[in-house]
């Protein structure tokens, strides 16, 4: 499973999708809302605004972390716990699209089994 791709059982690439504004639920509870989502093959991710959960910070999650998308509830479920997400490399608006940041994030999230 490629870290930066949506799982085929979660998202059908032939269908349009806009996850912005969806609530994000970690394995152990809600963590925020989707601020930005990308859908490019091999480069897909979510940027999640955590609101008050971790003091208004944003976090970036690779698309493969998504286990379910519920359009009716406007909710995205991810396979990581709140603590695992909180412990990820810090999100930086200025560098999150840089290869170095993505490599650090891939090293971190790649440690977990799907």
C-alpha positions in Angstrom: 0.0 0.0 0.0 1.4 3.3 -1.1 1.4 5.8 1.8 0.4 8.8 -0.3 -2.6 7.1 -2.1 -6.2 6.6 -1.0 -7.0 2.9 -0.3 -9.1 1.5 -3.2 -11.8 0.3 -0.8 -12.2 3.9 0.6 -12.2 6.2 -2.4 -13.0 5.5 -6.1 -10.8 7.8 -8.1 -13.4 7.9 -10.9 -15.8 9.8 -8.6 -15.4 13.5 -7.7 -14.6 14.1 -4.0 -14.2 17.2 -1.9 -13.3 16.4 1.7 -12.8 20.0 2.8 -14.9 20.7 5.9 -15.4 17.0 6.8 -14.9 16.1 10.4 -11.9 13.8 11.1 -12.2 10.9 13.5 -9.1 9.2 14.8 -9.2 5.6 16.1 -10.0 7.1 19.5 -12.1 10.2 18.9 -12.6 13.3 16.8 -9.5 15.4 16.1 -10.7 18.3 13.9 -11.8 19.1 10.3 -10.3 18.7 6.9 -8.8 22.1 5.9 -7.3 20.8 2.6 -7.3 17.5 0.7 -5.4 16.5 -2.4 -6.2 13.7 -4.8 -3.1 13.2 -7.0 -1.9 9.7 -7.4 1.1 9.1 -5.2 0.9 12.5 -3.5 -2.5 12.6 -1.7 -2.9 13.9 1.8 -5.2 15.7 4.3 -4.4 18.8 6.2 -6.5 18.8 9.4 -7.2 21.8 11.5 -7.3 20.4 15.0 -9.0 23.4 16.6 -8.8 23.4 20.4 -7.6 19.7 20.5 -3.9 20.7 20.1 -4.3 24.4 20.4 -5.4 25.2 16.9 -2.5 23.5 15.1 -2.8 21.8 11.8 -1.5 18.3 11.1 -0.9 16.4 7.8 -2.0 12.9 7.3 -1.1 10.7 4.3 -4.2 9.5 2.3 -3.6 5.9 3.2 -4.4 6.7 6.8 -8.1 7.1 5.8 -10.1 4.0 6.6 -13.6 5.3 5.8 -15.3 8.3 4.2 -18.9 8.9 5.2 -20.4 11.5 2.9 -23.8 11.4 4.8 -22.2 12.4 8.1 -19.4 14.4 6.3 -16.9 12.5 8.3 -13.5 10.9 7.6 -12.2 8.1 9.7 -8.4 7.5 10.1 -6.4 4.6 11.4 -4.2 6.5 13.7 -4.8 7.4 17.4 -4.9 11.0 18.6 -1.5 10.6 20.3 0.1 9.1 17.1 -1.2 12.1 15.2 -0.1 14.6 17.8 3.4 13.0 17.9 3.9 13.3 14.1 6.4 15.8 12.7 5.2 19.3 13.3 3.2 20.8 10.4 4.6 24.0 8.9 2.6 26.0 6.4 5.7 27.1 4.6 7.4 23.7 4.1 4.7 21.0 4.1 4.8 20.6 0.3 8.6 20.2 0.3 10.0 16.7 -0.3 12.0 16.8 2.9 8.9 17.2 5.1 7.1 14.5 3.2 10.0 12.1 3.7 10.0 12.8 7.5 6.2 12.3 7.6 6.5 9.1 5.5 9.2 7.8 7.9 7.0 8.5 10.9 3.6 7.1 9.5 5.4 4.3 7.6 6.3 2.7 11.0 2.6 1.9 11.7 0.9 -1.1 10.2 -2.2 -0.3 8.2 
